[in-house]
């Protein structure tokens, strides 16, 4: 079933085959990407992004191990764009993240985990090629901080950060 789904997605051009990845990683990536893209709402999308993000980072790790830094960077950039888009979709729902954290919480956990994995991956990248990875790490950290502020606005440390951020 999964093999047929992956083959169909490749034929349709939704998932370009990445030769650096094993069949299992490609298959899992295609399956989770399909679930993410067909989520019914922003909360389901945030939940699906957690699994998709994990698979994208597995694929990035394999690409780095195979010496394909640019391919790895593409997987990591894809996750960053998806996380930002999912955050915007959650904000558009108008839900207060502190009172109804479903979706925001899952996204924050996913972003935090991917940020930690990105730091680990950067140690495998040549020093002179790390800058784009560092930029992604900063972007993920900024998104993580936004999510924490939205989930816990009344914590004393967050109140101070929010005042400092307001002009």
trRosetta pair geometry for C-beta under 8 A, 3 or more apart (Angstrom, degrees):
i j d omega theta_ij theta_ji phi_ij phi_ji
1 4 6.0 -58 -152 34 26 109
1 5 6.5 27 151 -19 63 107
2 5 5.5 -53 -148 36 35 114
2 6 6.3 35 154 -19 67 104
2 27 5.1 68 145 -180 115 114
2 28 7.9 5 -172 -74 139 46
2 30 7.9 129 -177 79 83 107
2 31 5.5 -30 -139 -73 102 129
3 6 5.8 -53 -148 36 31 110
3 7 6.3 31 154 -18 64 107
3 27 6.4 -37 -88 -118 56 126
4 7 5.7 -54 -145 38 31 111
4 8 6.2 33 154 -21 64 107
5 8 5.8 -57 -149 36 28 112
5 9 6.4 25 155 -17 64 108
5 30 6.4 158 119 125 93 115
5 31 6.2 73 101 -94 141 77
5 34 6.5 -74 174 -20 121 166
6 9 5.8 -57 -147 38 30 109
6 10 6.3 30 155 -19 65 106
6 15 7.0 -75 -151 77 68 146
6 26 6.3 89 -158 130 139 92
6 27 4.8 -76 -57 -116 150 66
6 30 4.2 119 -113 66 80 159
6 31 7.1 -46 -66 -46 90 77
7 10 5.8 -55 -149 36 30 111
7 11 6.3 30 154 -20 64 107
8 11 5.8 -56 -148 36 30 111
8 12 6.3 22 156 -12 65 110
9 12 5.8 -58 -144 43 30 108
9 14 4.5 -79 -164 66 83 112
9 15 4.3 33 134 17 116 112
9 30 4.9 165 60 -160 151 116
9 33 7.5 116 -166 82 155 118
9 34 6.4 -108 -83 -70 138 112
10 13 7.6 39 177 -73 31 25
10 14 7.7 -84 -65 51 21 70
10 15 5.6 -58 -77 78 61 87
10 16 7.2 89 -134 -129 76 22
10 17 5.4 29 -129 -48 128 96
10 30 7.4 -50 -44 -108 83 143
13 16 7.2 10 -156 -73 58 75
14 33 7.5 162 143 123 105 126
14 34 7.8 73 126 -87 144 81
14 37 7.8 -116 -169 26 127 171
15 26 7.8 129 149 -172 127 84
15 29 7.1 144 -152 114 133 98
15 30 4.6 -96 -7 -109 179 94
15 33 6.1 134 -87 70 117 152
17 26 6.4 19 -139 -145 74 140
18 21 4.7 55 89 7 106 111
18 26 6.5 -172 45 -99 85 102
18 59 6.6 73 73 -166 155 121
18 63 7.4 -54 167 -81 133 113
18 71 6.3 126 -154 -164 120 129
20 59 8.0 102 91 -173 101 78
20 62 6.0 150 137 124 95 98
20 63 4.8 78 114 -105 151 71
20 66 4.6 -169 -151 60 110 158
20 68 4.9 -104 -82 22 157 152
20 71 5.7 127 19 102 147 163
21 25 4.2 -118 -175 87 110 123
21 26 4.9 137 105 -55 122 85
21 29 7.2 -12 168 -2 165 143
21 59 5.1 -24 -96 -133 132 90
21 62 5.4 99 -108 92 67 148
21 63 7.3 -29 -61 -58 83 83
22 25 4.9 92 55 9 79 101
22 26 7.0 -146 93 -4 39 89
22 62 6.9 -128 -5 -136 85 156
23 26 5.7 -58 -147 40 31 112
23 27 6.0 32 156 -22 66 111
24 27 5.7 -57 -146 38 27 112
24 28 6.2 24 158 -15 65 108
25 28 5.9 -55 -142 40 29 108
25 29 6.0 32 157 -21 64 110
25 55 7.0 154 -161 -164 71 86
25 58 5.6 -151 -130 120 111 113
25 59 5.4 146 165 -86 123 78
25 62 6.1 -97 -46 -7 177 156
26 29 5.7 -57 -146 37 26 113
26 30 6.3 25 157 -17 64 108
26 59 7.8 95 -78 -106 51 117
27 30 5.9 -56 -147 36 27 108
27 31 6.3 27 155 -19 63 109
28 31 5.7 -55 -146 37 30 113
28 32 6.2 20 160 -10 66 109
28 55 5.0 -159 123 -122 102 127
28 58 7.6 1 87 68 135 147
29 32 6.2 -61 -144 43 25 102
29 33 6.0 27 157 -21 64 111
29 52 7.6 79 -148 -147 58 70
29 55 4.5 175 -92 150 66 125
29 56 6.8 104 -128 -75 106 55
29 58 7.9 -145 -68 68 100 106
29 59 5.7 40 -79 -52 142 136
30 33 5.7 -55 -141 37 28 112
30 34 6.3 32 156 -22 62 106
31 34 5.9 -56 -154 32 27 112
31 35 6.7 23 151 -15 63 106
32 35 5.5 -51 -146 37 37 112
32 36 6.2 39 153 -21 67 105
32 48 6.9 162 -170 -178 76 84
32 51 4.8 -144 -135 120 125 102
32 52 4.2 175 140 -89 112 68
32 54 7.9 -124 -146 57 171 87
32 55 4.9 156 37 9 148 147
33 36 5.6 -52 -145 36 32 112
33 37 6.1 24 158 -13 66 110
33 52 5.8 105 -79 -130 53 119
33 55 7.9 -111 -38 84 82 139
34 37 6.1 -60 -142 42 26 105
34 38 6.1 -1 165 4 63 117
35 38 6.4 -74 -140 52 23 94
35 39 7.0 55 154 -63 60 81
35 48 4.8 -160 123 -141 96 124
35 51 7.2 -1 78 75 138 133
35 52 7.4 -161 68 -58 95 105
36 39 6.0 -23 -161 -25 33 112
36 45 6.4 73 -162 -147 69 69
36 48 4.1 176 -94 128 63 120
36 49 5.7 91 -127 -76 120 58
36 51 7.8 -157 -60 68 101 92
36 52 4.5 -6 -46 -41 142 150
36 82 7.2 0 168 -160 145 137
39 42 7.9 96 121 -97 127 12
39 44 3.9 176 -165 109 103 101
39 45 3.9 171 80 -73 155 66
39 47 7.7 151 -127 54 134 87
39 48 5.0 -143 -71 8 124 142
40 44 5.1 57 42 31 78 154
41 44 5.3 93 52 15 69 101
41 45 6.9 -123 104 -7 35 95
41 93 7.9 69 175 -95 107 128
42 45 5.3 -54 -146 37 32 118
42 46 6.4 36 155 -22 66 101
42 86 6.8 139 -160 -161 82 68
42 89 4.0 -176 -115 133 111 104
42 90 4.8 168 156 -79 132 56
42 92 7.3 168 -67 59 151 93
42 93 5.5 -128 37 -44 145 124
42 103 5.8 54 120 -156 87 147
43 46 5.8 -50 -151 31 31 110
43 47 6.6 29 151 -15 63 105
43 90 7.4 95 -74 -109 56 94
43 93 8.0 43 -39 -65 88 166
43 102 5.4 20 -141 130 127 98
43 103 3.6 -95 -115 -71 69 117
43 106 7.9 94 -166 29 67 132
44 47 5.6 -54 -149 38 35 112
44 48 6.2 33 153 -17 68 108
45 48 5.7 -56 -143 40 30 108
45 49 6.2 38 154 -29 64 105
45 86 5.4 -163 125 -124 110 102
45 89 6.3 0 69 92 150 154
45 103 7.9 40 59 -141 75 106
46 49 5.6 -48 -146 28 30 116
46 50 7.3 42 152 -28 57 93
46 86 5.2 135 -88 174 72 126
46 90 6.3 44 -58 -67 133 124
46 103 4.2 116 32 -157 149 69
46 104 7.3 -49 -152 -53 167 22
46 106 4.8 119 133 81 104 112
46 107 4.3 -69 -151 -55 114 97
46 110 7.6 -167 -179 11 74 139
47 50 6.1 -44 -167 15 36 113
47 51 7.8 22 147 -4 61 99
47 103 7.3 -73 -34 -105 81 59
47 106 5.1 -29 -89 162 60 167
48 51 6.1 -58 -163 39 44 105
48 52 6.0 38 146 -16 75 111
49 52 5.4 -57 -137 45 37 111
49 53 5.6 44 160 -27 70 106
49 82 5.7 176 -131 140 115 116
49 83 6.5 138 170 -90 142 64
49 86 5.3 -55 -39 -62 160 163
49 106 7.8 122 58 129 93 105
49 107 6.7 27 72 -108 134 79
49 110 5.9 102 111 147 93 172
50 53 5.9 -53 -146 33 22 112
50 54 6.8 26 153 -20 57 103
50 106 5.6 -89 -43 174 131 98
50 107 7.7 -125 -61 -92 90 37
50 109 6.9 11 -114 89 124 100
50 110 4.0 -127 -104 -85 74 121
50 113 7.9 63 -148 42 87 138
51 54 5.7 -52 -155 30 33 113
51 55 6.7 27 152 -13 65 105
52 55 5.8 -59 -152 39 35 108
52 56 6.2 36 151 -21 69 106
52 79 7.6 174 118 -109 89 86
52 82 7.0 -85 104 140 133 165
53 56 5.6 -53 -144 36 32 112
53 57 6.4 29 157 -16 65 106
53 79 4.8 92 -126 -140 84 120
53 82 7.4 -157 -76 82 90 130
53 83 7.2 54 -90 -65 131 106
53 110 5.2 110 39 -176 154 112
53 113 7.6 115 115 83 128 108
53 114 5.2 -75 171 -72 126 129
54 57 6.0 -61 -153 38 29 107
54 58 6.5 32 149 -21 65 104
54 113 7.7 -17 -85 121 86 135
55 58 5.4 -48 -147 33 36 114
55 59 6.4 37 153 -18 65 104
56 59 5.6 -53 -150 38 32 112
56 60 6.3 36 149 -21 65 105
56 75 4.6 172 -175 179 85 96
56 76 7.2 150 143 -79 110 36
56 78 6.0 -142 -141 80 142 113
56 79 4.7 173 93 -60 152 111
57 60 5.3 -46 -141 35 37 115
57 61 6.3 44 154 -24 64 100
57 75 7.2 164 -79 135 30 120
57 76 7.3 66 -99 -93 70 78
57 79 7.0 22 -52 -51 84 160
57 114 6.1 -156 -62 -127 136 83
57 117 4.9 30 -167 129 148 150
57 118 7.7 -98 -122 -64 116 67
57 121 7.4 -129 -159 -50 92 139
58 61 5.7 -51 -151 32 30 114
58 62 6.7 29 151 -16 62 104
59 62 5.8 -54 -151 37 33 110
59 63 6.4 34 151 -21 65 106
59 72 7.9 179 119 -115 69 60
59 75 4.9 -171 92 -119 108 153
60 63 5.6 -53 -147 36 33 113
60 64 6.4 33 154 -19 66 103
60 71 7.8 -175 -120 118 57 72
60 72 4.1 90 -159 -152 76 78
60 73 7.8 112 -137 -43 110 21
60 75 4.0 -151 -67 79 93 132
60 76 5.3 75 -110 -48 153 89
60 121 6.3 -1 125 -133 115 154
61 64 5.9 -53 -149 35 30 109
61 65 6.4 30 152 -18 63 107
61 72 7.5 107 -47 -128 18 115
61 117 8.0 -76 -62 179 114 111
61 121 6.3 -114 -92 -105 74 107
61 124 7.9 81 -141 40 68 162
62 65 5.6 -56 -148 38 32 113
62 66 6.3 23 155 -11 66 110
63 66 5.8 -63 -147 44 30 105
63 68 4.3 -83 -171 79 86 104
63 69 7.4 150 135 -82 100 16
63 71 4.1 -140 -150 94 140 108
63 72 3.9 -173 89 -63 120 81
63 75 6.7 163 9 1 144 132
64 67 7.7 53 -177 -68 31 17
64 68 7.3 -98 -70 61 25 60
64 69 6.4 55 -112 -98 71 60
64 72 4.6 52 -54 -81 83 158
64 121 6.1 171 -23 -162 164 96
64 124 4.9 82 151 112 134 129
64 125 6.4 -78 -138 -73 121 80
65 124 7.4 -40 -72 180 61 146
68 71 4.0 5 142 25 117 120
68 72 6.3 137 101 -21 74 87
69 72 5.6 -56 -150 37 34 113
69 73 6.2 36 153 -22 67 105
69 125 6.0 99 -126 -132 116 101
69 126 7.4 -62 -78 21 151 96
69 129 5.5 -4 175 153 161 149
70 73 5.6 -51 -147 35 32 114
70 74 6.6 38 151 -23 63 102
71 74 5.6 -51 -154 30 34 115
71 75 6.9 34 150 -17 64 100
72 75 5.9 -53 -155 33 35 110
72 76 6.4 28 151 -13 67 109
72 121 7.2 -176 174 -180 131 132
72 125 7.8 -153 89 -86 146 113
73 76 5.7 -58 -147 42 33 110
73 77 6.0 35 154 -21 68 108
73 132 5.5 27 -141 111 133 135
73 133 6.9 -104 -106 -70 93 80
73 136 7.8 -168 -148 -32 77 144
74 77 5.7 -53 -141 38 29 111
74 78 6.3 38 155 -25 62 102
75 78 5.7 -51 -152 29 29 115
75 79 6.9 29 151 -17 62 101
76 79 5.8 -51 -154 32 35 110
76 80 6.6 36 149 -20 65 104
76 118 6.5 103 -142 -111 128 107
76 121 7.6 -166 -81 91 136 159
76 133 7.1 20 104 -119 166 76
76 136 5.4 38 142 -174 118 168
77 80 5.5 -52 -149 35 36 114
77 81 6.3 34 155 -17 68 104
77 136 6.6 -107 -84 -98 62 126
78 81 6.0 -58 -150 38 30 108
78 82 6.2 27 154 -17 65 110
79 82 5.7 -59 -146 40 31 111
79 83 6.1 32 156 -22 67 107
79 114 6.0 -163 148 -150 144 152
80 83 5.8 -55 -147 34 28 110
80 84 6.5 26 156 -16 64 106
80 136 5.5 -119 -62 -145 146 95
80 139 5.6 48 -155 105 129 133
80 140 6.3 -97 -110 -66 96 88
81 84 5.9 -55 -148 37 30 109
81 85 6.2 29 155 -17 65 110
82 85 5.7 -57 -145 40 30 111
82 86 6.1 31 155 -21 65 108
83 86 5.7 -54 -144 37 29 111
83 87 6.4 33 153 -22 63 104
83 107 6.7 135 -151 -163 83 99
83 110 7.1 -163 -110 106 111 114
83 111 5.6 112 -157 -90 143 100
83 114 7.5 -136 -62 46 147 155
83 140 7.2 42 80 -116 160 81
83 143 6.0 82 131 153 119 165
84 87 5.7 -52 -150 33 31 113
84 88 6.5 30 152 -17 63 105
84 139 7.8 -46 -62 169 121 113
84 143 6.4 -110 -86 -97 72 136
85 88 5.7 -54 -150 37 32 111
85 89 6.4 35 151 -21 65 105
86 89 5.5 -51 -147 35 34 114
86 90 6.4 36 153 -20 65 102
86 107 5.8 -174 117 -113 122 128
87 90 5.7 -53 -150 35 31 111
87 91 6.5 32 151 -19 64 105
87 107 6.2 152 -80 163 76 153
87 143 6.2 -136 -47 -153 158 108
87 146 7.2 61 -166 99 145 131
87 147 7.0 -103 -118 -75 118 99
88 91 5.6 -53 -148 36 33 112
88 92 6.4 37 153 -23 65 104
89 92 5.7 -52 -149 32 32 114
89 93 7.3 43 150 -31 59 94
90 93 5.9 -43 -164 13 38 115
90 95 7.2 -70 -180 50 76 111
90 97 7.5 57 149 -87 121 106
90 103 5.1 170 -116 135 119 123
90 104 5.8 143 171 -73 150 77
90 107 6.7 -110 -27 -9 154 154
91 94 8.0 55 164 -62 43 32
93 103 7.9 58 17 81 155 164
95 99 7.8 -135 175 71 79 92
95 100 4.8 -83 -177 75 116 125
95 103 7.6 83 70 50 148 132
95 104 7.9 -148 98 -28 115 118
96 99 4.3 42 90 25 115 107
96 100 6.1 96 67 23 67 87
97 100 7.1 -81 -122 71 21 60
97 101 5.8 58 179 -110 65 62
97 104 4.1 83 -139 -62 110 175
97 147 7.6 -145 -173 -156 158 62
97 150 4.0 46 49 147 152 101
97 151 5.2 -81 139 -82 114 53
98 101 7.0 6 -139 -70 13 92
98 150 7.1 -140 -44 158 76 53
98 151 6.2 132 -90 -166 58 30
98 152 7.0 127 -111 -86 96 25
98 153 5.8 -73 -64 15 136 100
98 154 7.3 80 -138 -3 148 100
101 104 5.1 -96 -160 63 61 107
101 105 4.3 62 149 -39 107 111
101 151 5.7 59 -125 -131 114 97
102 105 6.5 -34 -102 26 25 110
102 106 7.4 22 -167 -9 50 107
103 106 6.0 -47 -134 35 19 107
103 107 6.4 17 158 -15 56 108
104 107 5.8 -58 -148 39 27 110
104 108 6.2 28 155 -20 65 108
104 147 6.1 170 -175 -153 87 94
104 150 6.0 -119 -156 108 140 122
104 151 5.7 174 132 -77 124 97
105 108 5.9 -55 -147 35 28 110
105 109 6.5 26 155 -17 63 106
105 151 6.5 107 -84 -117 70 135
106 109 5.8 -54 -149 36 31 111
106 110 6.3 31 153 -19 64 108
107 110 5.7 -56 -147 38 31 112
107 111 6.2 30 156 -19 67 107
107 147 6.2 -150 101 -118 100 143
108 111 5.8 -53 -143 37 30 109
108 112 6.2 31 156 -20 64 107
108 144 6.5 102 -149 -140 75 66
108 147 3.9 -178 -92 138 101 139
108 148 6.5 124 -144 -63 134 62
108 151 6.2 -42 -36 -27 161 145
109 112 5.8 -56 -147 37 28 111
109 113 6.3 26 155 -17 64 108
110 113 5.9 -58 -148 38 29 109
110 114 6.2 24 157 -15 66 109
111 114 5.9 -57 -143 40 29 108
111 115 6.2 35 155 -25 64 106
111 140 5.7 179 -170 -165 91 89
111 143 5.4 -126 -148 105 150 112
111 144 4.8 -169 121 -80 122 85
111 147 6.5 142 40 8 145 151
112 115 5.7 -53 -148 32 28 114
112 116 6.6 28 153 -18 62 104
112 144 5.6 109 -76 -130 71 127
113 116 5.8 -55 -152 35 32 111
113 117 6.4 28 152 -15 66 107
114 117 5.5 -55 -145 41 35 111
114 118 6.1 43 152 -27 67 103
114 140 6.2 -130 98 -142 103 145
115 118 5.6 -49 -146 31 30 115
115 119 6.8 35 152 -21 60 100
115 137 6.4 101 -148 -145 81 72
115 140 4.4 -179 -88 126 96 130
115 141 6.0 111 -136 -70 140 68
115 144 6.1 -35 -30 -42 152 146
116 119 5.9 -51 -157 29 32 112
116 120 6.9 29 148 -15 63 105
117 120 5.5 -55 -153 37 38 112
117 121 6.2 39 150 -21 69 105
118 121 5.5 -52 -144 37 34 112
118 122 6.4 42 154 -29 65 101
118 133 6.7 177 -178 -173 98 92
118 136 6.3 -138 -153 108 146 111
118 137 5.2 -178 119 -90 132 88
118 140 6.5 141 13 25 155 158
119 122 5.8 -48 -151 24 30 115
119 123 7.6 36 150 -24 57 95
119 137 6.6 90 -72 -122 73 132
120 123 6.2 -50 -168 19 37 112
120 124 7.8 28 142 -12 61 103
121 124 5.8 -61 -166 33 47 111
121 125 6.9 43 143 -25 74 105
121 133 7.1 -141 102 -150 102 135
122 125 5.5 -54 -150 29 44 114
122 130 5.6 71 -161 -140 100 107
122 133 4.8 160 -102 133 98 140
122 134 7.1 85 -127 -66 144 69
122 137 7.1 -22 -48 -50 143 137
125 129 5.4 -117 170 88 104 101
125 130 5.3 137 101 -88 120 76
125 133 5.9 148 35 -14 164 157
126 129 4.7 63 68 19 93 108
126 130 7.3 -140 91 -38 46 83
127 130 5.8 -38 -156 -8 34 121
129 132 7.6 -34 172 26 65 99
129 133 7.8 60 127 -5 71 114
130 133 5.1 -70 -161 48 58 114
130 134 5.6 60 144 -28 89 103
131 134 5.6 -54 -145 35 32 112
131 135 6.5 35 155 -21 65 102
132 135 5.4 -48 -149 33 36 115
132 136 6.6 38 151 -19 64 101
133 136 5.7 -50 -152 35 34 112
133 137 6.5 39 148 -22 64 103
134 137 5.4 -49 -148 32 35 115
134 138 6.6 38 152 -19 65 101
135 138 5.8 -52 -152 34 33 111
135 139 6.5 32 150 -18 64 105
136 139 5.6 -55 -148 37 35 112
136 140 6.3 33 155 -17 68 105
137 140 5.8 -55 -146 39 31 109
137 141 6.2 32 154 -20 64 107
138 141 5.7 -54 -145 37 30 112
138 142 6.4 32 154 -21 64 104
139 142 5.8 -52 -148 34 30 111
139 143 6.5 28 153 -15 63 105
140 143 5.7 -55 -148 39 33 110
140 144 6.1 37 152 -23 66 106
141 144 5.5 -52 -145 36 32 115
141 145 6.4 33 155 -19 64 104
142 145 5.8 -53 -150 35 30 111
142 146 6.6 34 151 -20 63 103
143 146 5.6 -51 -150 33 34 114
143 147 6.4 33 153 -18 66 105
144 147 5.8 -56 -150 37 31 111
144 148 6.4 32 153 -20 65 105
145 148 5.7 -51 -146 35 33 112
145 149 6.4 34 154 -18 65 105
145 161 7.5 -131 -177 172 112 150
146 149 5.8 -58 -152 37 30 111
146 150 6.3 26 152 -16 66 108
147 150 5.7 -56 -147 38 32 110
147 151 6.1 25 157 -14 67 110
148 151 5.9 -59 -141 42 29 106
148 152 6.0 -30 176 36 67 105
148 158 6.9 -147 130 -100 91 120
149 152 7.2 -81 -126 64 17 66
149 153 6.0 51 174 -95 62 71
149 158 5.3 159 -118 -156 67 112
149 161 6.6 -119 -94 95 116 125
149 162 6.2 135 -151 -75 123 99
150 153 6.8 3 -131 -54 19 98
152 155 4.6 20 152 -13 112 117
152 158 5.6 169 109 -28 87 158
153 158 5.8 -144 -143 128 29 135
153 159 7.5 81 166 -76 62 69
153 162 6.9 46 -151 -55 85 152
154 158 7.2 28 45 69 14 123
154 159 7.0 22 -147 -57 31 107
155 158 4.3 79 63 10 92 110
155 159 7.0 -159 86 -13 45 83
156 159 5.7 -52 -148 29 32 113
156 160 6.8 29 156 -16 64 103
157 160 5.9 -56 -156 35 34 110
157 161 6.5 32 149 -17 66 106
158 161 5.5 -51 -145 38 38 112
158 162 6.1 39 155 -22 68 105
159 162 5.7 -53 -146 35 29 111
159 163 6.5 30 155 -18 63 105
160 163 5.9 -54 -149 36 31 110
160 164 6.4 29 154 -17 64 108
161 164 5.8 -59 -149 39 31 110
161 165 6.2 26 154 -19 66 110
162 165 5.7 -58 -146 38 30 109
162 166 6.4 31 155 -23 66 105
163 166 5.9 -53 -145 32 31 109
